[in-house]
Every structure is written in C-alpha cells, then in structure tokens.
Amino acid sequence: QVQLVESGGGLVQAGGSLRLSCAPSGRTFSIYGMAWFRQAPGKEREFVARIARITLSGEPTYYADSVKGRFTISRDNAKNAVYLQMSSLKPEDTAVYYCAASYGIGGVRVSDYNFWGQGTQVTVSS
C-alpha cells in the first residue's frame, strides 16, 4: 500500500506562484508514474501533469494544455517526493489539487492511477 500526503496549497493573487509537494510513504518502490490532478467545485477531476520514474533519457513529463508553460512537475526519487511548481496562476486554476501514483507509467485518466492523496486547496484571487 502507498500513502500520499500533499502540502503547499493556499491563497494567492492572480499572477502569483505556489509550489505543491507530495510525499509518498509505504511501498514506494512499486510506484512508477506520479501525477497531479485537480478538481474545481461542481466539475470533474481533471489531469494537470504527470512524471514517470527517471530514465536514462531523462524524466518523461506530460502536461495538460491549460497549464503548459506555467506549471512544472518534478520528482526527487531519493526523497520519494513529487512537486508541482505553479506560476502565472489564474483564477481558473482554483481547485483542490490531488497527488496520484501509479504502478505503471500513468496517463491522463483518473483510472490510470492506483493511489490518491487527500488533496490540498489552491485558491487564486483576481
């Protein structure tokens, strides 16, 4: 079993930045792909970014079009942690952000992931 704990959410003005952290614990050696999703009130949970375990060619990352160029996902395998650096935040980025982990490379669907954190609130004021 794997437990995920997110931190770093908060209230920020539009144009500001926040850094989210996700600390996995438990059977972390079984994790390959990790990702961030978000869910705004009244909306479905949506994919934000994902990163696979470091490979010889680097860290495969993938982003939703809505955050590409503004958000950066990174991973520290030594700490078993994953981060989401968010810049140029917009009011439409307001949501609960969830960390997710997969036994596989992971994808853009909620069903691609085996474990989820409890979420951290990000609120962007205009």
KOLFIKOL-132718 format. One record per residue: residue in three letters; x, y, z of N, C-alpha, C in turn; residue number from 1. Coordinates in steps of 0.001 Angstrom, whole numbers, plus 524288, in hexadecimal, padded with zeros to 5 digits. Each point is the difference from the previous one (the first is absolute). Layout:
N
atom residu ALA, n.xx X, n.yy Y, n.zz Z, ca.xx X, ca.yy Y, ca.zz Z, c.xx X, c.yy Y, c.zz Z, num NUM;
...
REM end
This chain:
126
atom residu GLN, n.xx 8034F, n.yy 7FB54, n.zz 80000, ca.xx 7FCB1, ca.yy 804AC, ca.zz 80000, c.xx 80373, c.yy 804DF, c.zz 80000, num 1;
atom residu VAL, n.xx 7FE06, n.yy 80425, n.zz 7FD9E, ca.xx 802D6, ca.yy 804F4, ca.zz 7FFA9, c.xx 7FC7C, c.yy 80457, c.zz 80219, num 2;
atom residu GLN, n.xx 80238, n.yy 80349, n.zz 8033B, ca.xx 7FD31, ca.yy 8048F, ca.zz 801FA, c.xx 8026D, c.yy 804E6, c.zz 7FDA4, num 3;
atom residu LEU, n.xx 7FCAA, n.yy 803B9, n.zz 7FE94, ca.xx 801CE, ca.yy 804E2, ca.zz 7FDA5, c.xx 7FDFC, c.yy 80492, c.zz 80337, num 4;
atom residu VAL, n.xx 8037B, n.yy 803A5, n.zz 80146, ca.xx 7FE82, ca.yy 8049C, ca.zz 80304, c.xx 801B7, c.yy 804DE, c.zz 7FD0E, num 5;
atom residu GLU, n.xx 7FC37, n.yy 80352, n.zz 7FE9C, ca.xx 8012B, ca.yy 804D7, ca.zz 7FD39, c.xx 8009C, c.yy 80480, c.zz 803DA, num 6;
atom residu SER, n.xx 802FE, n.yy 803EF, n.zz 7FE60, ca.xx 8008F, ca.yy 804C6, ca.zz 8030B, c.xx 80166, c.yy 8046F, c.zz 7FC4D, num 7;
atom residu GLY, n.xx 7FF80, n.yy 804D1, n.zz 801F4, ca.xx 801A8, ca.yy 80483, ca.zz 7FCFA, c.xx 7FBA8, c.yy 8033C, c.zz 7FDAC, num 8;
atom residu GLY, n.xx 7FB2B, n.yy 7FE52, n.zz 800A8, ca.xx 7FBB2, ca.yy 80311, ca.zz 7FDE4, c.xx 7FF33, c.yy 80500, c.zz 8031E, num 9;
atom residu GLY, n.xx 7FC90, n.yy 80358, n.zz 7FE03, ca.xx 7FEE0, ca.yy 804D9, ca.zz 802BA, c.xx 7FD42, c.yy 803E5, c.zz 7FC89, num 10;
atom residu LEU, n.xx 7FFDF, n.yy 804D8, n.zz 801D9, ca.xx 7FD7F, ca.yy 8044C, ca.zz 7FD2C, c.xx 80438, c.yy 80368, c.zz 7FD92, num 11;
atom residu VAL, n.xx 7FF65, n.yy 8012D, n.zz 7FAFD, ca.xx 803D9, ca.yy 8032C, ca.zz 7FD3C, c.xx 7FD27, c.yy 8038B, c.zz 7FC27, num 12;
atom residu GLN, n.xx 80241, n.yy 80478, n.zz 7FEE5, ca.xx 7FDB0, ca.yy 80380, ca.zz 7FC2A, c.xx 8014A, c.yy 7FE2C, c.zz 7FA77, num 13;
atom residu ALA, n.xx 7FCBE, n.yy 80184, n.zz 7FC66, ca.xx 800F1, ca.yy 7FEBA, ca.zz 7FA83, c.xx 80562, c.yy 801F6, c.zz 7FE63, num 14;
atom residu GLY, n.xx 802C1, n.yy 7FCB7, n.zz 7FD1A, ca.xx 8054E, ca.yy 8013C, ca.zz 7FE64, c.xx 80428, c.yy 7FE09, c.zz 803C4, num 15;
atom residu GLY, n.xx 7FE5C, n.yy 7FE3A, n.zz 8047D, ca.xx 803A7, ca.yy 7FE14, ca.zz 803EC, c.xx 8019B, c.yy 7FA5D, c.zz 7FF1B, num 16;
atom residu SER, n.xx 802F2, n.yy 7FDF2, n.zz 803C8, ca.xx 8021A, ca.yy 7FAB7, ca.zz 7FF8F, c.xx 7FF19, c.yy 7FCEF, c.zz 80506, num 17;
atom residu LEU, n.xx 7FFB9, n.yy 7FAEC, n.zz 7FF6E, ca.xx 7FFBA, ca.yy 7FC65, ca.zz 80465, c.xx 802F2, c.yy 7FB0E, c.zz 7FE86, num 18;
atom residu ARG, n.xx 801F6, n.yy 7FD46, n.zz 803EF, ca.xx 8028D, ca.yy 7FB01, ca.zz 7FF1A, c.xx 7FD5A, c.yy 7FBDE, c.zz 80363, num 19;
atom residu LEU, n.xx 7FDE5, n.yy 7FC15, n.zz 7FD6A, ca.xx 7FD8A, ca.yy 7FBAA, ca.zz 802BD, c.xx 803E8, c.yy 7FB8F, c.zz 80095, num 20;
atom residu SER, n.xx 7FF92, n.yy 7FD45, n.zz 80459, ca.xx 80357, ca.yy 7FB74, ca.zz 800F8, c.xx 7FC9C, c.yy 7FB45, c.zz 80127, num 21;
atom residu CYS, n.xx 80204, n.yy 7FB77, n.zz 7FE9E, ca.xx 7FD4D, ca.yy 7FB12, ca.zz 80114, c.xx 80408, c.yy 7FC33, c.zz 80218, num 22;
atom residu ALA, n.xx 7FF01, n.yy 7FE0C, n.zz 804AA, ca.xx 803A7, ca.yy 7FC72, ca.zz 8028D, c.xx 7FD95, c.yy 7FA95, c.zz 8005E, num 23;
atom residu PRO, n.xx 801D4, n.yy 7FC55, n.zz 7FCCB, ca.xx 7FE0F, ca.yy 7FAA6, ca.zz 80062, c.xx 80295, c.yy 7FD19, c.zz 8047E, num 24;
atom residu SER, n.xx 7FD3B, n.yy 7FC38, n.zz 80221, ca.xx 8023B, ca.yy 7FC8C, ca.zz 803F5, c.xx 7FDA6, c.yy 7FA99, c.zz 7FF42, num 25;
atom residu GLY, n.xx 8027E, n.yy 7FC26, n.zz 80262, ca.xx 7FE35, ca.yy 7FAA6, ca.zz 7FF64, c.xx 80339, c.yy 7FD3F, c.zz 7FBDA, num 26;
atom residu ARG, n.xx 7FD7D, n.yy 7FCF8, n.zz 7FCAA, ca.xx 802B0, ca.yy 7FCDE, ca.zz 7FC0C, c.xx 8013F, c.yy 8035F, c.zz 7FB35, num 27;
atom residu THR, n.xx 8033E, n.yy 803F5, n.zz 800DA, ca.xx 8010E, ca.yy 803C8, ca.zz 7FBDD, c.xx 80333, c.yy 7FDBE, c.zz 7FB89, num 28;
atom residu PHE, n.xx 802B7, n.yy 7FB99, n.zz 800F4, ca.xx 80325, ca.yy 7FDAC, ca.zz 7FBDC, c.xx 7FC9B, c.yy 7FE08, c.zz 7FB8B, num 29;
atom residu SER, n.xx 7FAF8, n.yy 7FF50, n.zz 80112, ca.xx 7FC73, ca.yy 7FDFD, ca.zz 7FC05, c.xx 7FDD0, c.yy 80447, c.zz 7FC79, num 30;
atom residu ILE, n.xx 8011C, n.yy 804E9, n.zz 8014F, ca.xx 7FDDF, ca.yy 8045A, ca.zz 7FCF8, c.xx 80362, c.yy 8011A, c.zz 7FB43, num 31;
atom residu TYR, n.xx 7FD87, n.yy 800B3, n.zz 7FB81, ca.xx 802E3, ca.yy 8019D, ca.zz 7FB55, c.xx 7FE54, c.yy 80574, c.zz 7FE52, num 32;
atom residu GLY, n.xx 7FAF8, n.yy 800B8, n.zz 7FEFE, ca.xx 7FE22, ca.yy 80513, ca.zz 7FE42, c.xx 7FD65, c.yy 80300, c.zz 8046A, num 33;
atom residu MET, n.xx 800D0, n.yy 80524, n.zz 80005, ca.xx 7FD4F, ca.yy 80358, ca.zz 803C4, c.xx 7FDC2, c.yy 804B1, c.zz 7FD1C, num 34;
atom residu ALA, n.xx 7FBE0, n.yy 80224, n.zz 80220, ca.xx 7FD50, ca.yy 80432, ca.zz 7FD39, c.xx 7FD38, c.yy 803A7, c.zz 803CD, num 35;
atom residu TRP, n.xx 7FE76, n.yy 8046D, n.zz 7FDE4, ca.xx 7FC89, ca.yy 803A4, ca.zz 802B9, c.xx 7FAF2, c.yy 80086, c.zz 7FCE0, num 36;
atom residu PHE, n.xx 7FBC0, n.yy 7FFDC, n.zz 802D1, ca.xx 7FAD6, ca.yy 80113, ca.zz 7FDDA, c.xx 7FDB0, c.yy 80478, c.zz 80329, num 37;
atom residu ARG, n.xx 7FBB2, n.yy 8023C, n.zz 7FE14, ca.xx 7FD4D, ca.yy 803FC, ca.zz 80300, c.xx 7FA1C, c.yy 7FF88, c.zz 7FF1D, num 38;
atom residu GLN, n.xx 7FD2D, n.yy 801EF, n.zz 803D7, ca.xx 7FA56, ca.yy 7FFDC, ca.zz 7FFA6, c.xx 7FDBF, c.yy 8050D, c.zz 80224, num 39;
atom residu ALA, n.xx 7FD60, n.yy 802E0, n.zz 7FC97, ca.xx 7FD5C, ca.yy 804D1, ca.zz 8017D, c.xx 7FA71, c.yy 7FEB7, c.zz 801B1, num 40;
atom residu PRO, n.xx 7FD91, n.yy 80363, n.zz 8031C, ca.xx 7FAA6, ca.yy 7FEF8, ca.zz 801D2, c.xx 7FC47, c.yy 7FF22, c.zz 7FB73, num 41;
atom residu GLY, n.xx 7FD0B, n.yy 7FBC4, n.zz 80050, ca.xx 7FC2F, ca.yy 7FED1, ca.zz 7FBFE, c.xx 80232, c.yy 7FDBF, c.zz 7FAFF, num 42;
atom residu LYS, n.xx 80513, n.yy 7FF01, n.zz 7FFE9, ca.xx 80272, ca.yy 7FDE8, ca.zz 7FB42, c.xx 80282, c.yy 7FABB, c.zz 8011A, num 43;
atom residu GLU, n.xx 80123, n.yy 7FD24, n.zz 7FBC9, ca.xx 802A0, ca.yy 7FB04, ca.zz 8008E, c.xx 805D8, c.yy 800D4, c.zz 8010A, num 44;
atom residu ARG, n.xx 80258, n.yy 7FC10, n.zz 80258, ca.xx 805A2, ca.yy 80027, ca.zz 800E1, c.xx 802C6, c.yy 7FFD5, c.zz 7FAB9, num 45;
atom residu GLU, n.xx 803D7, n.yy 80378, n.zz 7FF52, ca.xx 802AC, ca.yy 80048, ca.zz 7FAF9, c.xx 805E7, c.yy 7FF8E, c.zz 800A2, num 46;
atom residu PHE, n.xx 80269, n.yy 7FDDB, n.zz 7FC01, ca.xx 805A3, ca.yy 7FF4C, ca.zz 7FFD3, c.xx 802D0, c.yy 8053C, c.zz 7FFA3, num 47;
atom residu VAL, n.xx 8045E, n.yy 80073, n.zz 802C7, ca.xx 80343, ca.yy 804B6, ca.zz 7FFC2, c.xx 80561, c.yy 7FEBA, c.zz 7FDB6, num 48;
atom residu ALA, n.xx 802BD, n.yy 7FC43, n.zz 80264, ca.xx 8054A, ca.yy 7FEAC, ca.zz 7FE3A, c.xx 80181, c.yy 7FAAF, c.zz 80227, num 49;
atom residu ARG, n.xx 80399, n.yy 7FD58, n.zz 7FD2E, ca.xx 801F0, ca.yy 7FB0B, ca.zz 80202, c.xx 805CE, c.yy 7FF68, c.zz 7FEC1, num 50;
atom residu ILE, n.xx 8027C, n.yy 7FCB7, n.zz 8032B, ca.xx 80597, ca.yy 7FF02, ca.zz 7FF5E, c.xx 8010D, c.yy 7FA4B, c.zz 80135, num 51;
atom residu ALA, n.xx 8033C, n.yy 7FD96, n.zz 7FCCA, ca.xx 80170, ca.yy 7FA8C, ca.zz 800DE, c.xx 8052B, c.yy 7FFC2, c.zz 802F9, num 52;
atom residu ARG, n.xx 8017B, n.yy 7FB6C, n.zz 801A9, ca.xx 804F2, ca.yy 7FF58, ca.zz 802B9, c.xx 8046B, c.yy 801B0, c.zz 7FC62, num 53;
atom residu ILE, n.xx 80424, n.yy 801F0, n.zz 80252, ca.xx 8046E, ca.yy 801C8, ca.zz 7FCE0, c.xx 801F7, c.yy 7FB95, c.zz 7FC91, num 54;
atom residu THR, n.xx 800EA, n.yy 80127, n.zz 7FB14, ca.xx 80233, ca.yy 7FC37, ca.zz 7FC5E, c.xx 80542, c.yy 8020E, c.zz 7FE17, num 55;
atom residu LEU, n.xx 802BB, n.yy 7FCDA, n.zz 7FCFC, ca.xx 8050E, ca.yy 8019C, ca.zz 7FE04, c.xx 7FF94, c.yy 804D3, c.zz 7FC89, num 56;
atom residu SER, n.xx 7FB65, n.yy 800C0, n.zz 7FDB7, ca.xx 7FF51, ca.yy 80467, ca.zz 7FC71, c.xx 7FD7C, c.yy 804A8, c.zz 802AD, num 57;
atom residu GLY, n.xx 7FF5D, n.yy 7FFC5, n.zz 8052B, ca.xx 7FD9F, ca.yy 8045B, ca.zz 802C4, c.xx 7FAE8, c.yy 7FE7A, c.zz 8027F, num 58;
atom residu GLU, n.xx 7FD06, n.yy 803DC, n.zz 8018D, ca.xx 7FB13, ca.yy 7FF05, ca.zz 802A8, c.xx 7FB7F, c.yy 80138, c.zz 7FC4E, num 59;
atom residu PRO, n.xx 7FD5F, n.yy 7FBF2, n.zz 7FE1F, ca.xx 7FB94, ca.yy 8010E, ca.zz 7FC81, c.xx 7FBB0, c.yy 802F6, c.zz 802D5, num 60;
atom residu THR, n.xx 7FEB7, n.yy 8047F, n.zz 7FE10, ca.xx 7FBD3, ca.yy 80313, ca.zz 80247, c.xx 7FBE8, c.yy 80133, c.zz 7FBDF, num 61;
atom residu TYR, n.xx 7FB47, n.yy 80113, n.zz 801D5, ca.xx 7FBB5, ca.yy 80144, ca.zz 7FC7C, c.xx 7FC5B, c.yy 803AF, c.zz 802DB, num 62;
atom residu TYR, n.xx 7FDFB, n.yy 803F6, n.zz 7FD3C, ca.xx 7FCBB, ca.yy 80400, ca.zz 8025F, c.xx 7FADC, c.yy 800B0, c.zz 7FD1C, num 63;
atom residu ALA, n.xx 7FC1C, n.yy 80194, n.zz 802E0, ca.xx 7FB1F, ca.yy 801AF, ca.zz 7FD94, c.xx 8010C, c.yy 80521, c.zz 7FD20, num 64;
atom residu ASP, n.xx 7FD4A, n.yy 800DE, n.zz 7FBB8, ca.xx 800CF, ca.yy 804C5, ca.zz 7FCF4, c.xx 7FEFC, c.yy 804E2, c.zz 80342, num 65;
atom residu SER, n.xx 7FC60, n.yy 7FFA3, n.zz 803A2, ca.xx 7FE80, ca.yy 8048C, ca.zz 80316, c.xx 80447, c.yy 801EC, c.zz 803AE, num 66;
atom residu VAL, n.xx 803D9, n.yy 7FCB2, n.zz 80126, ca.xx 80426, ca.yy 8018A, ca.zz 803A6, c.xx 80561, c.yy 7FFF0, c.zz 7FD7F, num 67;
atom residu LYS, n.xx 8005E, n.yy 7FE48, n.zz 7FB2B, ca.xx 8050F, ca.yy 7FF95, ca.zz 7FD5F, c.xx 8029D, c.yy 80555, c.zz 7FFB4, num 68;
atom residu GLY, n.xx 804ED, n.yy 8002C, n.zz 8018D, ca.xx 802EA, ca.yy 804E2, ca.zz 7FFFD, c.xx 7FF8B, c.yy 80305, c.zz 80512, num 69;
atom residu ARG, n.xx 7FC4B, n.yy 7FE87, n.zz 80361, ca.xx 7FF49, ca.yy 802BF, ca.zz 804F8, c.xx 8013E, c.yy 7FC72, c.zz 804A7, num 70;
atom residu PHE, n.xx 7FEF1, n.yy 7FAFD, n.zz 7FF78, ca.xx 800E7, ca.yy 7FC46, ca.zz 8043B, c.xx 8048D, c.yy 7FC6D, c.zz 7FE92, num 71;
atom residu THR, n.xx 802E2, n.yy 7FE5C, n.zz 80404, ca.xx 8044B, ca.yy 7FC51, ca.zz 7FF36, c.xx 7FFAA, c.yy 7FBB3, c.zz 8041C, num 72;
atom residu ILE, n.xx 7FFE1, n.yy 7FB23, n.zz 7FE33, ca.xx 80006, ca.yy 7FB8E, ca.zz 80395, c.xx 80588, c.yy 7FDDF, c.zz 8004C, num 73;
atom residu SER, n.xx 80193, n.yy 7FE98, n.zz 804B3, ca.xx 8053E, ca.yy 7FDC6, ca.zz 800BD, c.xx 7FFBF, c.yy 7FBC8, c.zz 8042B, num 74;
atom residu ARG, n.xx 80421, n.yy 7FCF5, n.zz 80034, ca.xx 7FFF6, ca.yy 7FB6F, ca.zz 8037A, c.xx 80556, c.yy 7FF56, c.zz 80270, num 75;
atom residu ASP, n.xx 80010, n.yy 7FEB6, n.zz 804F7, ca.xx 804CD, ca.yy 7FED1, ca.zz 802D4, c.xx 7FF92, c.yy 7FA60, c.zz 801DC, num 76;
atom residu ASN, n.xx 8025D, n.yy 7FC77, n.zz 7FD1A, ca.xx 7FF84, ca.yy 7FA77, ca.zz 80151, c.xx 802AF, c.yy 7FEB8, c.zz 8052B, num 77;
atom residu ALA, n.xx 80412, n.yy 802F3, n.zz 80169, ca.xx 802B5, ca.yy 7FEFF, ca.zz 804F2, c.xx 7FC5F, c.yy 8010F, c.zz 8049C, num 78;
atom residu LYS, n.xx 7FC9C, n.yy 803F0, n.zz 7FF70, ca.xx 7FC4A, ca.yy 80157, ca.zz 80420, c.xx 7FAA5, c.yy 7FDA5, c.zz 7FF0B, num 79;
atom residu ASN, n.xx 7FF75, n.yy 7FD53, n.zz 7FB8E, ca.xx 7FAE0, ca.yy 7FDEB, ca.zz 7FE8D, c.xx 7FBE5, c.yy 80446, c.zz 7FFE5, num 80;
atom residu ALA, n.xx 80162, n.yy 80482, n.zz 7FE04, ca.xx 7FC72, ca.yy 80474, ca.zz 7FFF5, c.xx 7FF17, c.yy 801EA, c.zz 7FA67, num 81;
atom residu VAL, n.xx 7FB8E, n.yy 8026B, n.zz 7FF3F, ca.xx 7FECD, ca.yy 80273, ca.zz 7FAFC, c.xx 7FE07, c.yy 80580, c.zz 8011A, num 82;
atom residu TYR, n.xx 80144, n.yy 8039C, n.zz 7FC92, ca.xx 7FEBD, ca.yy 80577, ca.zz 800CF, c.xx 7FD1A, c.yy 80230, c.zz 7FB45, num 83;
atom residu LEU, n.xx 7FCFA, n.yy 80417, n.zz 800F4, ca.xx 7FD79, ca.yy 802D3, ca.zz 7FBC3, c.xx 800F6, c.yy 805CD, c.zz 800E9, num 84;
atom residu GLN, n.xx 80363, n.yy 80248, n.zz 7FCD4, ca.xx 80103, ca.yy 80595, ca.zz 80043, c.xx 7FC1A, c.yy 802B6, c.zz 7FC70, num 85;
atom residu MET, n.xx 7FCD6, n.yy 8036D, n.zz 80249, ca.xx 7FBE5, ca.yy 802A9, ca.zz 7FD0C, c.xx 80136, c.yy 805CF, c.zz 7FFC7, num 86;
atom residu SER, n.xx 80042, n.yy 80217, n.zz 7FB50, ca.xx 8012C, ca.yy 80581, ca.zz 7FF38, c.xx 7FBCA, c.yy 80270, c.zz 7FC9D, num 87;
atom residu SER, n.xx 7FFE6, n.yy 80529, n.zz 7FFF3, ca.xx 7FC1F, ca.yy 802E8, ca.zz 7FCEB, c.xx 7FA81, c.yy 7FDE3, c.zz 800F6, num 88;
atom residu LEU, n.xx 7FEC6, n.yy 7FF54, n.zz 804F9, ca.xx 7FB01, ca.yy 7FDA1, ca.zz 80169, c.xx 7FB6A, c.yy 8036A, c.zz 7FE6D, num 89;
atom residu LYS, n.xx 7FBCB, n.yy 7FD5F, n.zz 7FE89, ca.xx 7FB3A, ca.yy 80298, ca.zz 7FE49, c.xx 7FB7A, c.yy 7FE62, c.zz 80397, num 90;
atom residu PRO, n.xx 7FBF7, n.yy 80334, n.zz 8004E, ca.xx 7FB7F, ca.yy 7FE77, ca.zz 80337, c.xx 7FDC7, c.yy 7FAAD, c.zz 7FE77, num 91;
atom residu GLU, n.xx 8004C, n.yy 7FEA9, n.zz 7FB01, ca.xx 7FDF1, ca.yy 7FAF6, ca.zz 7FE48, c.xx 80360, c.yy 7FB5F, c.zz 801B3, num 92;
atom residu ASP, n.xx 8047A, n.yy 80111, n.zz 80263, ca.xx 80330, ca.yy 7FBCB, ca.zz 80245, c.xx 7FE15, c.yy 7FE84, c.zz 80576, num 93;
atom residu THR, n.xx 7FC44, n.yy 802E4, n.zz 8020A, ca.xx 7FDE9, ca.yy 7FEDF, ca.zz 80530, c.xx 7FD7C, c.yy 7FA98, c.zz 8001A, num 94;
atom residu ALA, n.xx 801CC, n.yy 7FCC3, n.zz 8039B, ca.xx 7FE1B, ca.yy 7FA98, ca.zz 80056, c.xx 8029D, c.yy 7FD4A, c.zz 8049B, num 95;
atom residu VAL, n.xx 7FE1F, n.yy 7FB62, n.zz 80132, ca.xx 802DC, ca.yy 7FC7D, ca.zz 8037A, c.xx 803AE, c.yy 7FCD9, c.zz 7FC96, num 96;
atom residu TYR, n.xx 804F1, n.yy 7FFFF, n.zz 80171, ca.xx 803F7, ca.yy 7FD45, ca.zz 7FCEF, c.xx 8015E, c.yy 7FAD9, c.zz 802AE, num 97;
atom residu TYR, n.xx 80005, n.yy 7FBD3, n.zz 7FCE6, ca.xx 800F0, ca.yy 7FABF, ca.zz 801FF, c.xx 804F1, c.yy 7FDB7, c.zz 7FDA3, num 98;
atom residu CYS, n.xx 802F8, n.yy 7FD70, n.zz 80342, ca.xx 80479, ca.yy 7FCEE, ca.zz 7FE4B, c.xx 7FE2D, c.yy 7FA68, c.zz 7FF06, num 99;
atom residu ALA, n.xx 80213, n.yy 7FD8F, n.zz 7FBE9, ca.xx 7FE75, ca.yy 7FAAE, ca.zz 7FEAF, c.xx 804D0, c.yy 7FCD1, c.zz 7FE8F, num 100;
atom residu ALA, n.xx 7FFC5, n.yy 7FAE7, n.zz 80106, ca.xx 8045C, ca.yy 7FC84, ca.zz 7FED3, c.xx 7FE0D, c.yy 7FB25, c.zz 7FD34, num 101;
atom residu SER, n.xx 80345, n.yy 7FE17, n.zz 7FC70, ca.xx 7FE81, ca.yy 7FB88, ca.zz 7FCCF, c.xx 80443, c.yy 7FBD9, c.zz 80006, num 102;
atom residu TYR, n.xx 7FE65, n.yy 7FB0F, n.zz 7FF91, ca.xx 803C9, ca.yy 7FBC9, ca.zz 7FF42, c.xx 80261, c.yy 80042, c.zz 7FA91, num 103;
atom residu GLY, n.xx 7FD49, n.yy 80256, n.zz 7FC5F, ca.xx 801E4, ca.yy 80084, ca.zz 7FAB1, c.xx 801D0, c.yy 8058B, c.zz 7FEE3, num 104;
atom residu ILE, n.xx 800AA, n.yy 80135, n.zz 7FB0C, ca.xx 801E9, ca.yy 8052C, ca.zz 7FE8D, c.xx 7FBFD, c.yy 8043D, c.zz 80121, num 105;
atom residu GLY, n.xx 7FB0F, n.yy 7FE70, n.zz 8006F, ca.xx 7FBE9, ca.yy 803D9, ca.zz 80108, c.xx 7FE59, c.yy 802AE, c.zz 7FB01, num 106;
atom residu GLY, n.xx 7FB6F, n.yy 80271, n.zz 80033, ca.xx 7FDF9, ca.yy 802AE, ca.zz 7FB6B, c.xx 7FD0E, c.yy 804D2, c.zz 801A5, num 107;
atom residu VAL, n.xx 7FBE2, n.yy 8014D, n.zz 7FD24, ca.xx 7FD05, ca.yy 804AE, ca.zz 8011B, c.xx 7FAB6, c.yy 7FED2, c.zz 8026D, num 108;
atom residu ARG, n.xx 7FEDF, n.yy 7FB0B, n.zz 800DD, ca.xx 7FAEF, ca.yy 7FE89, ca.zz 8022F, c.xx 8007D, c.yy 7FECF, c.zz 805CF, num 109;
atom residu VAL, n.xx 7FBDD, n.yy 8012B, n.zz 802CB, ca.xx 7FFD2, ca.yy 7FEBA, ca.zz 80593, c.xx 800E1, c.yy 7FA28, c.zz 800C5, num 110;
atom residu SER, n.xx 7FDD2, n.yy 7FCD5, n.zz 7FC9A, ca.xx 80069, ca.yy 7FA51, ca.zz 80088, c.xx 80577, c.yy 7FDE7, c.zz 7FEFE, num 111;
atom residu ASP, n.xx 80395, n.yy 80338, n.zz 7FE17, ca.xx 80566, ca.yy 7FE4D, ca.zz 7FF16, c.xx 80321, c.yy 7FF97, c.zz 8050D, num 112;
atom residu TYR, n.xx 7FDE0, n.yy 801F9, n.zz 8044C, ca.xx 80300, ca.yy 8006F, ca.zz 804D0, c.xx 7FDBF, c.yy 7FCA2, c.zz 80459, num 113;
atom residu ASN, n.xx 80391, n.yy 7FDC9, n.zz 8031E, ca.xx 7FE89, ca.yy 7FC3F, ca.zz 803FA, c.xx 7FF43, c.yy 80278, c.zz 80569, num 114;
atom residu PHE, n.xx 802B2, n.yy 80462, n.zz 800F1, ca.xx 7FFDE, ca.yy 80261, ca.zz 8053B, c.xx 7FF2E, c.yy 805E0, c.zz 7FF84, num 115;
atom residu TRP, n.xx 7FD53, n.yy 80234, n.zz 803D8, ca.xx 7FEB7, ca.yy 80590, ca.zz 80005, c.xx 800E8, c.yy 8025C, c.zz 80564, num 116;
atom residu GLY, n.xx 8019D, n.yy 804FF, n.zz 7FFF8, ca.xx 80048, ca.yy 802EC, ca.zz 804D4, c.xx 7FABD, c.yy 80266, c.zz 80148, num 117;
atom residu GLN, n.xx 7FFC2, n.yy 802C2, n.zz 80464, ca.xx 7FB2D, ca.yy 80272, ca.zz 801C6, c.xx 7FEFF, c.yy 8053D, c.zz 7FD5E, num 118;
atom residu GLY, n.xx 803F3, n.yy 80245, n.zz 7FD9E, ca.xx 7FF58, ca.yy 804EA, ca.zz 7FD37, c.xx 801A3, c.yy 804B8, c.zz 80333, num 119;
atom residu THR, n.xx 80174, n.yy 80421, n.zz 7FD36, ca.xx 8015E, ca.yy 804F5, ca.zz 80272, c.xx 7FD6F, c.yy 80465, c.zz 7FCE1, num 120;
atom residu GLN, n.xx 7FDA8, n.yy 803B5, n.zz 802BC, ca.xx 7FD01, ca.yy 80422, ca.zz 7FD70, c.xx 8039F, c.yy 80446, c.zz 7FDE9, num 121;
atom residu VAL, n.xx 7FF1A, n.yy 80175, n.zz 7FB27, ca.xx 802A5, ca.yy 80478, ca.zz 7FD9D, c.xx 7FBC5, c.yy 803DA, c.zz 7FE56, num 122;
atom residu THR, n.xx 80070, n.yy 804CB, n.zz 801F3, ca.xx 7FC3C, ca.yy 80411, ca.zz 7FEAB, c.xx 802EC, c.yy 804A5, c.zz 7FDBE, num 123;
atom residu VAL, n.xx 7FE70, n.yy 80192, n.zz 7FB43, ca.xx 80280, ca.yy 80461, ca.zz 7FD54, c.xx 7FBFF, c.yy 8046B, c.zz 7FFA9, num 124;
atom residu SER, n.xx 8013F, n.yy 80457, n.zz 8026A, ca.xx 7FC73, ca.yy 80474, ca.zz 7FFFE, c.xx 8014E, c.yy 803AE, c.zz 7FB7B, num 125;
atom residu SER, n.xx 7FBF2, n.yy 8027B, n.zz 7FDFC, ca.xx 800CF, ca.yy 8038C, ca.zz 7FB8A, c.xx 80130, c.yy 8058A, c.zz 801D2, num 126;
REM end
